[in-house]
Structures are given as C-alpha cells and as structure tokens.
Amino acid sequence: MQRLAGLGARFLLVGGISTLIEVGVFNLLYLALGWDVMWAKVAASLVALINAYFGNREWTFRDRGRHPRLTEAVLFFVVNAICTALGAGLVVVGVWLAENSLRIAAGPILVNVINLASIVVVVLVRFLLYHYIVFQGPRAVPLAHRSAGRPG
C-alpha cells in the first residue's frame, strides 16, 4: 500500500505540472485566441501529454515493466486519446448543463470550474489505465544482474 501511495504521489506531481500546462494552454486558446471550448480543451490536453509521457515514463513508473517503446507509446497515446475525448466530452456536457440549468451563458470562470472538474475525473481514469495497461508490472531484472550474484 505504501508503494502504491508513493506511485500515486509521483503521478499526481507529474499530473499537477501537466495540469498547469493544460490550463495555461486552454486559457490561451479559449480566452486569448477565441477558440471553441472543445477544440481548446483537445489541443491543450495534447500539449500537456508531452510532459505527462516523459514524466510518467521516466519518473513515476520508472520501476515498472516496459513494453517495447513503440508499443508503450501507442498504448500511452490510445489511453490519452480516450481520456482527452472523455475530458472534452465532460467540458462540453458540463457547459451545456450549466447553461441550460442556469439559463445564462457560461463565462470564463464557470468554464474553468467545469474544466477543472473534468480534469479530476480524467486523472483518476488515467492513473488506473497507466497503472494497469500502459506501464504494467515490475521491470524485469536484466540477465547480467541475475547471474552476477550466483557462483559460476
């Protein structure tokens, strides 16, 4: 349990940095450049993925088994395509629900609250998919290390 807590803490730190990147890019695209909320969310998520991949691969899940690099990258991007679609869908549905239940246009503050709520949901889904699919199992001990301790 302690090991899983440490893994979760590293994941959250990488995710926190990725979230800052995502929120910054989202607001740049949505507020400064006038992009549609859905496309701003998708683009911001994709930019943040660069940090997330390297941070999780090289630090969070560094002791986990490794698929061949191409397989791992494909799994990572498929999982994140699913998570990006989930996040964008949650933002679009959240804005629609807010506008239709409050009967007002969702302003920047409400859109950002909805965006942050979507990030919380997606973080949990993403951690589970990384842990059980993308970066699964303990790393195999290299053959040289296995035979080093045995008398020859």
Secondary structure, DSSP 4 states (H G I P E B T S, - for coil): -HHHHHHHHHHHHHHHHHHHHHHHHHHIIIIIS---HHHHHHHHHHHHHHHHHHHIIIIITTTB----HHHHHHHHHHHHHHHHHHHHHHHHHHHHHHHHHH-S---HHHHHHHHHHHHHHHHHHHHHHIIIIIT-SBPPPPHHHHHHTS--
